[in-house]
Amino acid sequence: MQESLLHRRIDLHTHSTCSDGMLTPTELLTKAKEQNVEVFSLTDHDTLTGLEEAQEAADELGIKLIPGVELSVQWSGIPLHMVVLGFDKNNDVLASIVAKNQQTRLERAKRIAQLLVKQGLPDLYEKAVLEAGPSQIGRPHFARVMVREGLVKDDNKAFDQYLGNKRLGKLRDVWPTLEDVVPDLAKTSCDLVMAHPKRYPLTLTKLRRLMTHFSELGGNAMEVSSGNENPQSVRLLETISRDLGLSVSVGSDFHGPYGPWCQVGKFTSIQEASLNPIWHKWL
């Protein structure tokens, strides 16, 4: 079966300094141009603030920019990420969800700081806020502070020892549920994509149950390849997408140039001929 011929021209999942990425929207679009990406989406976590700058850069560079955002949600107490693509800038339903999630992020950051204190660390909240600057504050900002303060060797150690889900389990229930957001968003002109489904702590049975429920609520697509995905995982997700009649999406989930696979427009190939790629409508 013919594999994707377009996978290096498409990237529908990336992050800038407006959330937890290392490059500004303009720098990110410049990278996309260098990689010959033609259809691109900036999908920062729970914020739309980088889209105007991204659009200006895309227009200048001749790249088709698809408006995007990665929303934090939950299902049965499990934190998930949902990418929203192709929405109108006047989508009030989405704007309301984003605003609520931004407030939740601030409250969540305070809870993270409190839980870290209980683990024996100093109160890092204010320093994490400064680290985040105009970005959406999250665990990576706490990790960077911890490294700079000499509390851990590197970001990975910060997550392993203090910031992982097992350490901060009390934060799992802060995000809106799929039931809270998907039906209302589905009524607006946008695409709802379950991001990197294989990264969640789900058995295959629960993964199928999640995607079935997501589809029934109004979700219409699944991200079948995200960065350096295991090819077997990609094949599995392709099968689920076909079984449920879902469109497929792809992306690098680029945050920064951490290694050879972490590049804009780069992700494991998909079997495009047998799927319904969401980006065909934008080519």
C-alpha positions, 0 to 999 in steps of 0.5 A: 500500500502506498505510504503518504506522499504529503507527510512532509508538506503538512504539519497540523500540530505545533507549539510556539512561545505563546504556550510551551514552545521554544520558537516565536510564531514567526520563527516557527513559520520560518522553520516550516518554510525551510522544511517545505511545509505547505499547510501548517497549523499553530496549535498552542495550548489553551491560547489563541494569542499567537495566531495573528502573528502566525498569519502575518508570517504565513502570508509573507512566506506563502504558507497556508495557515490553518487556525488551531489550538490544543485544548486541555480536556478530560475523559473519565478523569484522564487528561487528554488533548484535543486539537481544534482546527479551521475555526472562524476567528469569531467562534465565541464558543471556542473563545469561551472555552479558551478563556476558562482554560486559561483561568484554570491554568493559573489555578492549576499552577498554584496547586502545582506549587502547593504540591511541590512544597508538600514534596519538600521544594520551596514555593516556585509559583512566582518564579514559574509565572515569571518564567512563563512570561506571556506564555500559558503557564504549565509544568514545563515552566516549573521544570525550567525553574527547578533546573535553574535553581539547581533542584534537579539536573534537567527537565526530564528529572523534574518530571520524573521526580516531581511533576509527573502525573503520578506525583501530581495526581490531584490535578487530573480533574481540573479540565473540562470533560469531553461532554462539556465542550465537544457537542457545542464546538461540533455545532460550529465550523471547525474540526475536532481532532483527538491528539496523539491517542497512543500517549494516554494511559489506556488499554486498547479496549479503552482507547476504542471506547474513548474514540467511539464516545468522542465520535458520538459527541461530535469529534470528527478526526484522530491524529494518527501520527504525531512526531516520532510515533511507533509505526505499529501504533500508527497502523493501529490508529489508522485502523481505528479511524477507518473503523469509526469513519473518522478523518485523520490528522498528522503533526510534528507536535514540535516544541523545540529542536531537541533531536533529529526527529523533533523537526517541523513537518516531520512525523512517522509516515501514514498510509494515506491512500486508505484514509480520509486526510483532513488536510485535503480540504485545504490543499 
